[in-house]
Amino acid sequence: MSDEEHQFESKADAGASKTFPQQAGTIRKSGYIVIKNRACKVVEVSTSKTGKHGHAKCHFVAIDIFNGKKLEDIVPSSHNCDVPHVNRTDYQLIDISEDGFVSLLTESGDTKDDLKLPTDDALLKQISVIWLNG
């Protein structure tokens, strides 16, 4: 998948924003942050002390949640950063069709049949082996 398929834009109409502002000094490890318009999970935060040229600074090391790439940013600790709204939904696998689509069961008992298996051969094989072994 290309980076363009998962481009994360923080612009939206009022009430429909994909991000919210949060002071950089309050963002912690395992939190989320937008770096270079990409939604990322923070894996490391370090804060430098205030120097003679202004604010204390936060150095963020984070992993893009869509492609796994490592990104870094340095932000004054008193400034706001964009933080993405992140929701994770777990499904139970019901079936894999011959055309590569999966049938999933939601928590409410409904089925979701509009997702296709990934095209990565190694990942596809791993999913298929786990599915066949129960």
N, C-alpha and C positions, 0 to 999 in steps of 0.2 A: 504494500500500500504506500502511496506517495504521501509526502507531508501535506500536500494540498487537501487531501481527503479529510484530514483531521485538523485543519487550521482552526484555531480558537480565537474568535473575535470577541472582544469585551464590550462592543457597542450594541445597544438594544433600546427599545422604547421603554418609557417609564413603567416600572412595575414588572418588566420582563427581562431585567438584566441578568446576564450569565455570571456576573461577578459582583462583589461588594467590597468596599474599601476597608482596610484594616491597617492599623499602625504597624510598621515594619518591626519595631521592637517587641511586639506581642506575638509574632508568628514563631512557632516552635517546630522542632523536629517532628515528623509525621503529619504536619499540617500541609496545607496546600497554598500555592502562590502562582500567579501568572508571571512568567518570564519570557520576554520576546514573543508575546501573544500566544504562548503555549501554556496549557494547564499542567502544572507540575506538582509532585509530592516532594516535600522538603526532606532531605536525608541528613543535612548538616547545617547548623547555624552557628556562626561565631560573631561576637560583637566586639568591636574595637572601642577603646575609651575615647572620650572627647579630647581632641587635640587643640592646638592653638588656632586651627583653621575651621572650627565649627563643630558640627554634630558628631556624636558617636555614630558609627556605621555598622550595619549588619551585612555580613557576607553569607549569602544563601547558596547552597549546593543542592540541586533538586533534579529529579528524574521526570521527564515528560511522561504523563500517564498514558499517552496514546502510542508512542513509538519507543519508549525506553531510553531515549538519549539524555545524556547528562548536560544540564545547563547551570550557569552560575550568574549571580547578580550581586551588586553591592549597592545598598540603599541606606540613606541616613535613617537612623532608628526612629526619629520623630516624624518621618514622612509616611504617607499612606501608600500601601501597595494594593493591587487588585488581587482578590482572593476568589477563585471560582467556586460556584455552587457545585458540589460533587455528590452524586447519588449512585449507589451501587445496588444492583438488583441481582439476586441469585435465583436461578431457575433449576428445575429438575429435568434432566434429559429423558424424554419418552421414547423417541425414535429418530433414526437417521434414514432419510429416503435415498433411493438410488440416484436421484439427480442432485444430491449434495445438500438438501435442505434439512434442517433439524426441527423436530417438534418438541416444544418445551412446555413445562407445566409451571404456571405462576403460583405465588403464595395463595391467591384467592381461588385457585382451582381452575382457572381458564387456561386455554392452550394458546401458545404463540408459535406460529408456523411460518413466519416471514424472514427467518435468518438462514443464511447459507453458511456452510462450513468454510473455514479459511482455506486459502489456496496454497499455503506453505505446506509442502509435502511432509516434513518432519512432524509438524504440529498435527496435521490431518491424520497421520499414522498413529500418533500418540492418542488422539481422541478416539479413533476407531478401535484400537486395542483395548483401551479402558472400557469402551462401550460393549465390546464383544465378551469381555471377561466379567461383565456384570457390575 
